[in-house]
């Protein structure tokens, strides 16, 4: 078996986490925070070595060989969600607030730090975090993803992780969703942390419709978990690969909460990420502005 430090060497140099195995996308916000100590728990399986007690009942999303499938129940849930949020004009979003990590910084603290998030349609994501010595920034646009630390050091993301995006709800807010190239599979009800949620699998092609070595289209898979009464999106789940090709996949879950009305639409103001059930960070927004005229250049270094 490969040693942990051989798998993600640059993460250890940044985080100082000797003896812990970490995924690039799963901890990409922690990377942006430049945290020195990440308290990971006991091994859950031979590949992940990260485990926690949150988001019990959520499974690792899986690709499917099905083509052009859009289940009636899944389509009905998506329509109910769009009605519940009173979907209107959605182009971009800018939100400001505070990000709190469960890890500790070099001084032993884990207090909230000022953060700003930008979203363009469903493909552009940017998160800036104010550090004592400057700004750390995460930027994603389609298959492009990179983190730049406050000292100017930059790390690129695996394209498979970048294309999944930072958050799931923006894709659902676009007027054209779902196109006929998007698969929607109704997985029925699932119990997550004791709460019954409606699980929908969304599989969609990468931007530009690239293909793999076999000529099959490259796709990304996300499981969406909706409240069956309110039809609001509660959680989204992705399989995360990390910095280098390896057999491991880690379960990344984003929880959406604190829905508030902005420009007549219900938008989540709170986001929480877990990796294999361990809480990594919570982003609480205080202000959100929609349709600010963002461009692709805002999401690249």
C-alpha positions as CSV (number, residue, x, y, z in Angstrom):
1,X,0.0,0.0,0.0
2,X,1.2,3.5,-0.8
3,X,2.1,5.7,2.1
4,X,-0.3,8.5,2.8
5,X,2.3,11.3,2.2
6,X,3.0,9.9,-1.3
7,X,-0.6,10.4,-2.3
8,X,-1.1,14.1,-1.6
9,X,2.3,15.5,-0.9
10,X,1.5,19.2,-1.4
11,X,-1.4,19.0,1.1
12,X,1.0,17.9,3.8
13,X,3.4,20.8,3.1
14,X,0.5,23.3,3.3
15,X,-1.5,21.9,6.2
16,X,1.3,20.3,8.2
17,X,-1.0,17.3,8.6
18,X,1.6,14.5,8.8
19,X,-0.1,11.1,9.0
20,X,-3.5,12.2,7.6
21,X,-4.8,11.5,4.1
22,X,-6.8,14.3,2.6
23,X,-8.7,14.9,-0.7
24,X,-8.1,18.1,-2.7
25,X,-11.7,19.0,-3.5
26,X,-13.1,17.7,-0.2
27,X,-10.8,20.0,1.7
28,X,-10.4,22.7,-0.9
29,X,-11.9,25.3,1.3
30,X,-9.7,24.2,4.2
31,X,-6.8,24.6,1.8
32,X,-7.9,28.1,1.0
33,X,-8.0,28.8,4.7
34,X,-4.4,27.5,5.0
35,X,-5.1,25.7,8.2
36,X,-2.3,24.0,10.0
37,X,-4.1,21.2,11.8
38,X,-7.0,19.1,10.6
39,X,-8.3,16.7,13.2
40,X,-9.3,13.6,11.3
41,X,-10.7,10.5,12.9
42,X,-10.2,6.8,12.6
43,X,-10.1,4.9,9.4
44,X,-13.5,4.0,7.8
45,X,-12.2,2.0,4.9
46,X,-8.8,1.2,3.4
47,X,-8.8,4.2,1.1
48,X,-10.5,7.1,2.8
49,X,-9.2,7.1,6.4
50,X,-11.6,9.9,7.2
51,X,-14.8,9.3,9.0
52,X,-17.4,11.1,11.1
53,X,-21.0,10.8,12.3
54,X,-22.8,13.5,10.2
55,X,-24.9,12.8,7.2
56,X,-25.6,9.1,8.1
57,X,-27.6,7.4,5.4
58,X,-26.1,9.3,2.4
59,X,-24.4,7.0,0.0
60,X,-21.6,7.6,-2.5
61,X,-23.2,8.7,-5.9
62,X,-22.6,6.3,-8.7
63,X,-22.4,6.7,-12.5
64,X,-25.0,4.9,-14.5
65,X,-25.0,3.3,-17.9
66,X,-28.5,4.5,-18.6
67,X,-29.0,6.9,-21.5
68,X,-31.5,9.8,-21.9
69,X,-33.5,8.8,-18.7
70,X,-35.6,11.4,-16.9
71,X,-37.9,9.7,-14.4
72,X,-41.3,11.3,-13.9
73,X,-40.9,11.4,-10.2
74,X,-37.6,13.1,-10.5
75,X,-38.9,15.7,-12.9
76,X,-41.9,16.3,-10.6
77,X,-39.5,16.9,-7.7
78,X,-37.4,19.4,-9.7
79,X,-40.5,21.3,-10.8
80,X,-41.8,21.3,-7.2
81,X,-38.4,22.7,-6.0
82,X,-38.4,25.5,-8.6
83,X,-42.0,26.4,-7.6
84,X,-41.1,26.3,-3.9
85,X,-38.2,28.8,-4.4
86,X,-40.4,31.0,-6.6
87,X,-37.8,30.8,-9.4
88,X,-37.3,34.0,-11.2
89,X,-34.4,35.7,-13.1
90,X,-31.2,33.9,-12.1
91,X,-27.9,34.8,-13.7
92,X,-25.4,35.3,-10.9
93,X,-25.1,35.8,-7.1
94,X,-22.7,37.5,-4.7
95,X,-22.9,36.8,-1.0
96,X,-21.0,38.0,2.0
97,X,-20.7,36.4,5.4
98,X,-18.4,34.3,7.6
99,X,-16.8,30.9,7.2
100,X,-16.1,28.8,10.3
101,X,-13.9,25.7,10.0
102,X,-13.7,22.7,12.4
103,X,-10.0,22.7,11.9
104,X,-7.6,24.9,13.8
105,X,-5.2,27.5,12.4
106,X,-1.5,27.8,13.3
107,X,-2.4,29.8,16.4
108,X,-4.9,27.2,17.7
109,X,-7.9,29.2,16.7
110,X,-10.9,28.2,14.6
111,X,-13.0,31.4,14.7
112,X,-15.1,32.7,11.8
113,X,-13.4,34.6,9.0
114,X,-15.0,37.1,6.6
115,X,-15.8,35.4,3.3
116,X,-17.4,36.4,0.0
117,X,-18.8,33.9,-2.5
118,X,-19.6,34.5,-6.2
119,X,-21.6,32.3,-8.5
120,X,-22.2,32.6,-12.3
121,X,-25.0,30.5,-13.7
122,X,-24.1,26.9,-12.6
123,X,-20.5,26.8,-13.8
124,X,-18.6,29.7,-12.2
125,X,-17.8,29.6,-8.4
126,X,-15.4,31.8,-6.4
127,X,-14.8,32.0,-2.7
128,X,-12.5,34.6,-1.1
129,X,-11.6,34.3,2.5
130,X,-9.9,37.1,4.4
131,X,-6.8,35.9,6.2
132,X,-4.6,37.9,8.6
133,X,-1.9,38.2,5.9
134,X,-4.2,38.6,2.9
135,X,-6.9,36.9,0.9
136,X,-7.1,33.2,0.0
137,X,-9.2,32.5,-3.1
138,X,-10.9,29.4,-4.6
139,X,-12.0,29.7,-8.2
140,X,-13.8,27.2,-10.4
141,X,-15.2,27.4,-13.9
142,X,-16.3,24.1,-15.6
143,X,-13.3,21.8,-15.5
144,X,-11.0,24.5,-14.3
145,X,-10.3,24.8,-10.6
146,X,-7.5,26.4,-8.5
147,X,-6.7,27.7,-5.0
148,X,-4.5,30.7,-4.5
149,X,-3.3,31.2,-0.9
150,X,-2.6,34.6,0.7
151,X,1.1,34.2,0.1
152,X,0.5,33.9,-3.7
153,X,1.1,30.1,-3.9
154,X,-1.4,28.4,-6.3
155,X,-2.6,24.8,-6.5
156,X,-4.7,23.3,-9.3
157,X,-7.6,21.0,-8.8
158,X,-8.4,17.7,-10.4
159,X,-10.8,18.5,-13.4
160,X,-13.1,15.7,-12.2
161,X,-13.7,17.5,-9.0
162,X,-13.8,21.0,-10.4
163,X,-16.5,20.2,-12.9
164,X,-18.8,19.0,-10.1
165,X,-18.9,22.6,-8.9
166,X,-18.9,24.1,-5.4
167,X,-22.7,24.0,-4.8
168,X,-25.6,22.1,-6.5
169,X,-28.6,24.5,-6.4
170,X,-27.4,27.0,-9.1
171,X,-27.9,24.4,-11.8
172,X,-31.5,23.9,-10.7
173,X,-32.1,27.6,-10.9
174,X,-31.4,27.9,-14.6
175,X,-34.4,28.2,-16.9
176,X,-33.1,25.5,-19.3
177,X,-32.6,22.8,-16.6
178,X,-32.9,20.0,-17.3
179,X,-31.8,19.7,-20.9
180,X,-32.3,16.5,-22.8
181,X,-28.6,15.5,-22.1
182,X,-29.2,15.4,-18.3
183,X,-30.3,12.2,-16.7
184,X,-32.7,12.4,-13.7
185,X,-33.2,9.2,-11.7
186,X,-35.8,8.9,-8.9
187,X,-34.1,7.0,-6.1
188,X,-37.1,7.1,-3.8
189,X,-37.0,8.1,-0.1
190,X,-33.8,8.0,2.0
191,X,-33.4,8.5,5.8
192,X,-30.6,10.9,6.5
193,X,-29.7,11.5,10.2
194,X,-33.3,10.4,11.1
195,X,-35.0,12.6,8.5
196,X,-36.8,11.2,5.4
197,X,-35.6,13.0,2.2
198,X,-36.4,12.4,-1.5
199,X,-33.2,11.4,-3.3
200,X,-32.7,12.3,-6.9
201,X,-29.6,11.4,-9.0
202,X,-28.5,14.0,-11.6
203,X,-25.9,12.9,-14.2
204,X,-24.9,15.4,-16.8
205,X,-22.1,15.7,-19.4
206,X,-19.0,17.9,-18.9
207,X,-19.0,21.3,-20.5
208,X,-18.0,21.0,-24.2
209,X,-19.1,17.3,-24.2
210,X,-15.6,15.7,-24.1
211,X,-15.3,11.9,-24.3
212,X,-13.1,9.3,-22.6
213,X,-10.6,6.9,-24.2
214,X,-13.5,4.6,-25.1
215,X,-15.5,7.4,-26.8
216,X,-18.0,7.6,-24.0
217,X,-19.1,11.0,-22.8
218,X,-17.5,12.3,-19.6
219,X,-20.2,12.9,-17.0
220,X,-20.5,14.1,-13.4
221,X,-23.0,12.6,-10.9
222,X,-24.7,14.4,-8.0
223,X,-27.3,13.1,-5.6
224,X,-29.8,15.7,-4.5
225,X,-31.9,15.3,-1.3
226,X,-35.1,17.3,-1.1
227,X,-37.5,17.8,1.8
228,X,-40.6,16.0,0.5
229,X,-43.0,18.4,2.3
230,X,-41.4,21.8,1.4
231,X,-39.5,20.6,-1.7
232,X,-36.5,22.7,-0.8
233,X,-33.1,21.3,-1.5
234,X,-31.6,20.0,1.8
235,X,-28.4,18.2,0.8
236,X,-26.2,17.4,-2.2
237,X,-23.6,14.6,-2.4
238,X,-20.6,14.0,-4.7
239,X,-17.8,11.5,-5.0
240,X,-14.5,13.3,-4.7
241,X,-11.3,12.0,-6.2
242,X,-8.5,14.2,-4.9
243,X,-5.2,15.6,-6.2
244,X,-3.8,12.5,-7.9
245,X,-5.5,9.6,-9.7
246,X,-6.2,6.8,-7.2
247,X,-8.8,4.2,-6.3
248,X,-10.2,6.3,-3.4
249,X,-13.3,8.3,-3.6
250,X,-14.6,10.4,-0.7
251,X,-18.1,11.4,0.0
252,X,-18.6,15.1,0.0
253,X,-22.0,16.4,1.2
254,X,-23.2,20.0,1.2
255,X,-26.1,20.9,3.5
256,X,-28.3,23.9,2.5
257,X,-30.3,25.9,5.1
258,X,-31.5,29.3,6.3
259,X,-33.5,29.9,3.2
260,X,-34.4,33.6,2.8
261,X,-36.2,35.7,0.1
262,X,-33.9,37.6,-2.3
263,X,-35.5,39.3,-5.3
264,X,-38.6,37.3,-4.6
265,X,-36.8,34.0,-4.6
266,X,-35.9,31.6,-1.8
267,X,-32.1,31.3,-1.6
268,X,-30.1,29.4,1.0
269,X,-27.9,31.6,3.3
270,X,-26.1,28.7,5.1
271,X,-23.9,26.0,3.7
272,X,-22.1,23.2,5.5
273,X,-19.6,20.7,4.1
274,X,-18.9,17.2,5.4
275,X,-16.3,14.8,4.1
276,X,-17.1,11.1,4.8
277,X,-19.4,12.3,7.6
278,X,-16.9,14.7,9.3
279,X,-17.9,18.4,9.4
280,X,-15.3,20.6,7.7
281,X,-16.7,24.0,7.5
282,X,-19.9,26.2,7.7
283,X,-20.5,29.3,5.6
284,X,-23.1,31.6,6.9
285,X,-24.0,34.5,4.6
286,X,-25.5,37.7,5.9
287,X,-26.2,39.4,2.5
288,X,-26.9,38.1,-0.9
289,X,-27.3,40.1,-4.1
290,X,-28.4,38.6,-7.4
291,X,-27.6,39.5,-11.0
292,X,-24.6,41.7,-10.4
293,X,-23.2,41.4,-14.0
294,X,-20.4,38.9,-13.2
295,X,-18.3,37.6,-16.1
296,X,-16.1,34.5,-16.7
297,X,-13.0,36.5,-15.9
298,X,-14.2,36.7,-12.2
299,X,-13.6,33.0,-11.9
300,X,-10.1,32.5,-13.3
301,X,-6.7,33.6,-11.9
